[in-house]
Amino acid sequence: MEALYDVIIIGGGPGGIGSAVEAKVLGLERILIIEKTENHSHTIRKFYKDNKRVDKDWQGQAVVLEGNIDFMDGTKESTLDYFDKLLDDGMIDTRFNCIVEKVEKKEDIFYVTTPCGLDKAKNVIVSIGRMGKPNKPSYKIPASLKAQINFNLDKCGNQEKILVVGGGDSAVEYACELSCCNDVTLSYRKETLARPNPANQKMIAQYVQNQTVTLRLGEDIEGLEAEHGQVKVFFTNGNEKYDRVIYAIGGTTPKDFLKSCGIALDESGEPIFDENYETQVKGLYIAGDIAFRNGGSIAIALNHGYKIVSHILRNKI
């Protein structure tokens, strides 16, 4: 007989892992994680610099863990090791390198279509990230500069002159982290940095005061070109050369995929869900990054999993 899963989880980040572990601990047995990349926690692996500190209370957001996962402060590496252990100890069925193409509900059963086959489930949790598809600038990036343009901290070296572009939390965090061993400028098109959370605003102010990060505010960037091995950046009020440019201008909500799952979106393109993280389709839930409108933490994503599974159980799957 074909397997009918109690829950299929799309996405192997903290929200997906949290959902799977809570489902196992709370008594569900037929659980499947489907992850499009070759391993879990793709965002952490790709966008976190090696040895980056990972706090439970991210940027001062004190979070009380509600479920059965004892997540603590650590580093990028210790966090990944911990998630490895959770999946191994729970013997969670996880399918990597498998892209979900469509989720369709017929009567009371969800049909999840992938190149790996067709799977059925009583419930589905969509826990995908935003940063898998980072926003890019409107102007063209010359092909010759590909190795010097980043959308994360990959390949960043030491003793480089770096321009970080963006006005949110990620931009501030990148600039401050890189300033330990680089000459860093943070560029934002508006006159003030109003978007970062209070902790990050305090941090960037301190770094600027200590002259470890330079701010270039109130200017648009009009284009880039290569010049003598560097990136020449054309600002509204002049130009400057850098060894590397890092864009931290947010990620794109995967609207087409959400629509293919039958998830309704609001006017701004964000998924619609209730206090239990259930969408307008009964049994179809949202967890993790995709449920955050203004950034969030690993601990909050783990809590999503506990709340969702608790709701599933209350509804007697």
C-alpha positions as CSV (number, residue, x, y, z in Angstrom):
1,M,0.0,0.0,0.0
2,E,1.1,3.6,-0.7
3,A,2.3,5.4,2.5
4,L,0.0,8.0,3.8
5,Y,2.0,10.4,6.0
6,D,0.6,12.1,9.0
7,V,2.5,15.2,8.0
8,I,4.8,16.2,5.1
9,I,7.1,19.1,5.8
10,I,8.4,21.1,2.9
11,G,11.7,22.7,3.9
12,G,14.5,21.5,6.1
13,G,15.3,24.7,8.0
14,P,14.7,25.3,11.7
15,G,10.9,25.6,11.2
16,G,10.8,22.3,9.3
17,I,13.1,20.5,11.7
18,G,11.2,21.9,14.7
19,S,7.9,20.7,13.2
20,A,9.3,17.2,12.4
21,V,10.8,16.7,15.9
22,E,7.7,17.9,17.7
23,A,5.6,15.7,15.5
24,K,7.7,12.7,16.5
25,V,7.8,13.6,20.2
26,L,4.1,14.3,20.4
27,G,3.2,10.9,18.9
28,L,3.0,11.2,15.1
29,E,4.9,8.4,13.4
30,R,4.6,8.9,9.6
31,I,6.6,12.1,9.0
32,L,8.5,13.2,5.9
33,I,10.7,16.3,5.3
34,I,11.3,17.2,1.7
35,E,14.3,19.6,1.2
36,K,15.3,20.9,-2.2
37,T,19.0,21.3,-1.4
38,E,21.6,18.6,-0.4
39,N,21.3,19.1,3.3
40,H,19.1,20.7,6.0
41,S,19.5,24.3,7.2
42,H,20.5,25.7,3.8
43,T,20.2,29.3,4.9
44,I,22.4,28.9,7.9
45,R,25.0,27.0,5.8
46,K,25.1,29.6,3.0
47,F,24.4,32.9,4.7
48,Y,26.2,32.5,8.0
49,K,29.9,33.1,8.2
50,D,32.0,30.3,9.7
51,N,32.0,30.4,13.5
52,K,29.2,33.0,13.5
53,R,27.6,33.3,16.9
54,V,24.0,32.0,17.0
55,D,21.9,33.2,19.9
56,K,18.6,31.8,21.1
57,D,17.4,35.3,21.9
58,W,18.3,36.7,18.5
59,Q,19.1,40.4,18.7
60,G,17.5,40.8,22.1
61,Q,14.2,39.1,21.2
62,A,13.8,37.1,24.4
63,V,12.0,33.8,23.4
64,V,10.6,31.2,25.7
65,L,10.8,27.8,24.0
66,E,7.4,26.2,24.2
67,G,8.1,22.8,22.9
68,N,10.4,19.9,23.4
69,I,13.6,21.2,21.7
70,D,16.3,22.6,24.0
71,F,17.9,25.1,21.7
72,M,20.7,27.1,23.2
73,D,23.3,29.7,22.3
74,G,26.1,28.5,20.1
75,T,27.9,28.9,16.8
76,K,27.0,28.2,13.2
77,E,28.8,24.8,13.5
78,S,27.3,23.8,16.9
79,T,23.8,24.7,15.7
80,L,24.1,22.5,12.6
81,D,25.5,19.7,14.8
82,Y,22.5,20.0,17.1
83,F,20.1,19.8,14.2
84,D,21.9,16.8,12.9
85,K,21.4,15.1,16.2
86,L,17.7,16.0,16.4
87,L,17.1,14.5,13.0
88,D,19.2,11.4,13.7
89,D,17.8,10.7,17.2
90,G,14.2,11.1,15.9
91,M,15.0,8.9,12.9
92,I,13.1,11.5,10.8
93,D,12.6,10.4,7.2
94,T,14.2,13.2,5.1
95,R,14.4,13.4,1.4
96,F,17.1,15.8,0.1
97,N,17.7,17.2,-3.4
98,C,14.0,17.0,-4.1
99,I,12.0,20.0,-5.3
100,V,8.3,20.2,-4.5
101,E,6.4,21.2,-7.6
102,K,2.8,21.3,-6.4
103,V,0.6,20.6,-3.4
104,E,-3.0,19.7,-4.1
105,K,-5.8,18.7,-1.7
106,K,-8.4,16.3,-2.8
107,E,-11.1,15.6,-0.3
108,D,-9.1,15.2,3.0
109,I,-5.8,14.1,1.5
110,F,-2.9,16.3,0.2
111,Y,-1.0,15.1,-2.8
112,V,2.6,16.4,-2.9
113,T,4.2,16.2,-6.4
114,T,8.0,16.1,-6.8
115,P,10.4,14.7,-9.4
116,C,11.0,12.0,-6.8
117,G,7.4,10.8,-7.0
118,L,3.9,11.5,-5.6
119,D,3.4,11.5,-1.8
120,K,0.2,11.7,0.2
121,A,-0.4,13.2,3.6
122,K,-3.1,14.2,6.0
123,N,-1.3,17.5,6.8
124,V,1.3,19.7,5.1
125,I,3.6,22.2,6.6
126,V,5.4,24.7,4.3
127,S,8.6,25.9,6.0
128,I,10.7,27.4,3.2
129,G,13.1,30.4,3.5
130,R,13.1,33.7,1.8
131,M,16.8,34.1,1.4
132,G,17.1,31.2,-1.0
133,K,16.2,33.8,-3.6
134,P,17.8,37.1,-2.5
135,N,16.6,40.4,-4.0
136,K,19.0,41.9,-6.6
137,P,19.5,45.5,-7.6
138,S,17.6,47.0,-10.6
139,Y,20.8,48.0,-12.5
140,K,22.9,45.4,-14.3
141,I,25.8,43.7,-12.6
142,P,28.6,43.3,-15.2
143,A,29.6,39.6,-15.7
144,S,33.3,40.5,-15.1
145,L,32.4,41.4,-11.5
146,K,30.7,38.1,-10.6
147,A,33.4,36.9,-8.3
148,Q,33.4,40.2,-6.4
149,I,29.6,40.6,-5.9
150,N,28.0,38.8,-3.0
151,F,24.5,38.3,-1.6
152,N,25.8,36.6,1.5
153,L,29.1,36.3,3.4
154,D,30.5,33.6,1.2
155,K,34.1,34.1,-0.1
156,C,34.6,37.3,1.9
157,G,38.3,37.6,2.8
158,N,40.4,39.8,5.0
159,Q,41.9,43.1,4.4
160,E,39.4,44.0,1.7
161,K,37.6,47.3,1.1
162,I,34.0,46.2,1.2
163,L,30.7,48.0,0.5
164,V,27.6,46.5,2.1
165,V,24.4,47.7,0.5
166,G,21.1,47.7,2.4
167,G,19.3,49.2,5.3
168,G,17.9,46.3,7.3
169,D,19.1,43.9,10.0
170,S,21.1,41.7,7.7
171,A,23.0,44.7,6.2
172,V,23.9,46.0,9.6
173,E,25.0,42.6,10.9
174,Y,27.1,41.9,7.8
175,A,28.8,45.3,8.1
176,C,29.6,45.0,11.8
177,E,30.8,41.4,11.5
178,L,33.1,42.1,8.5
179,S,34.6,45.2,10.1
180,C,36.9,43.1,12.3
181,C,39.4,42.7,9.5
182,N,38.2,44.8,6.6
183,D,37.5,48.4,5.6
184,V,33.7,48.4,5.6
185,T,31.2,51.0,4.3
186,L,27.4,50.6,4.7
187,S,25.4,52.2,2.0
188,Y,21.7,52.9,2.2
189,R,19.5,55.0,-0.1
190,K,17.6,56.7,2.7
191,E,18.9,59.3,5.1
192,T,18.5,57.2,8.3
193,L,18.7,53.6,9.3
194,A,15.2,53.1,10.6
195,R,14.5,49.5,9.7
196,P,16.9,47.5,11.9
197,N,15.7,46.4,15.3
198,P,16.7,48.4,18.4
199,A,19.7,46.2,19.2
200,N,21.1,46.4,15.7
201,Q,20.6,50.2,15.6
202,K,22.5,50.5,18.9
203,M,25.3,48.2,17.5
204,I,25.8,50.1,14.3
205,A,25.9,53.4,16.1
206,Q,28.6,52.1,18.3
207,Y,30.6,50.8,15.3
208,V,30.3,54.1,13.5
209,Q,31.4,56.0,16.7
210,N,34.4,53.7,16.9
211,Q,35.1,54.4,13.2
212,T,35.1,50.7,12.4
213,V,32.2,51.1,10.0
214,T,31.6,54.0,7.7
215,L,28.0,55.0,6.7
216,R,27.1,56.4,3.3
217,L,23.4,57.3,3.6
218,G,20.9,59.2,1.4
219,E,22.5,58.2,-1.9
220,D,21.3,55.8,-4.6
221,I,23.6,53.6,-6.5
222,E,23.2,54.1,-10.2
223,G,25.5,51.3,-11.5
224,L,28.7,49.3,-11.3
225,E,31.7,48.7,-13.6
226,A,35.0,46.9,-13.4
227,E,38.2,49.0,-13.1
228,H,41.7,47.7,-12.5
229,G,40.5,44.7,-10.6
230,Q,38.0,46.5,-8.4
231,V,34.3,47.3,-8.4
232,K,33.7,51.0,-9.3
233,V,30.4,52.0,-7.8
234,F,28.6,55.0,-9.2
235,F,26.6,56.8,-6.5
236,T,24.3,59.8,-7.0
237,N,27.0,62.0,-5.7
238,G,30.2,60.6,-7.1
239,N,31.9,57.2,-7.4
240,E,34.2,55.0,-5.3
241,K,36.1,51.8,-5.8
242,Y,35.8,48.7,-3.6
243,D,37.3,45.2,-3.6
244,R,33.9,43.6,-3.0
245,V,30.2,44.6,-2.9
246,I,27.7,42.7,-0.7
247,Y,24.0,43.2,-1.3
248,A,21.8,42.6,1.7
249,I,18.5,43.9,0.4
250,G,16.2,41.2,1.5
251,G,14.7,38.0,0.0
252,T,11.7,37.4,-2.2
253,T,8.6,35.6,-1.0
254,P,8.2,32.7,-3.4
255,K,4.7,33.7,-4.5
256,D,4.3,31.3,-7.4
257,F,5.2,28.3,-5.2
258,L,2.8,29.4,-2.5
259,K,0.1,29.8,-5.0
260,S,0.8,26.3,-6.5
261,C,0.2,25.0,-3.0
262,G,-3.2,26.7,-2.9
263,I,-2.1,29.3,-0.3
264,A,-3.9,32.6,-0.5
265,L,-1.7,35.8,-0.4
266,D,-2.5,39.2,0.9
267,E,-2.1,42.5,-1.1
268,S,1.6,42.6,-0.4
269,G,2.2,39.0,-1.5
270,E,2.5,37.5,2.0
271,P,0.8,34.2,2.9
272,I,-2.4,34.4,4.9
273,F,-2.6,32.3,8.0
274,D,-4.2,32.3,11.4
275,E,-2.9,32.2,15.0
276,N,-2.2,28.5,14.6
277,Y,-0.2,29.1,11.4
278,E,-2.9,27.4,9.4
279,T,-3.7,28.8,6.0
280,Q,-7.2,29.1,4.5
281,V,-6.8,25.4,3.4
282,K,-7.5,23.2,6.4
283,G,-4.5,21.1,7.3
284,L,-2.0,23.3,5.3
285,Y,0.3,25.3,7.5
286,I,3.1,27.9,7.3
287,A,6.2,27.8,9.5
288,G,9.7,29.4,9.8
289,D,11.0,32.3,7.7
290,I,8.0,32.4,5.4
291,A,5.9,33.3,8.4
292,F,8.1,36.3,9.4
293,R,7.3,39.6,7.8
294,N,10.1,41.5,9.4
295,G,12.7,38.9,10.3
296,G,12.7,36.4,13.1
297,S,14.7,34.0,15.1
298,I,15.5,30.3,15.1
299,A,13.8,29.9,18.5
300,I,10.6,31.5,17.2
301,A,10.7,29.1,14.1
302,L,11.0,26.2,16.5
303,N,8.0,27.4,18.4
304,H,6.0,27.5,15.2
305,G,6.6,23.7,14.8
306,Y,5.3,23.1,18.4
307,K,2.2,25.2,17.9
308,I,1.4,23.7,14.5
309,V,1.8,20.1,15.7
310,S,-0.3,20.8,18.8
311,H,-3.0,22.2,16.6
312,I,-2.9,19.1,14.3
313,L,-3.3,16.8,17.3
314,R,-6.2,18.9,18.7
315,N,-7.9,18.4,15.4
316,K,-7.5,14.6,15.6
317,I,-5.7,14.0,12.3
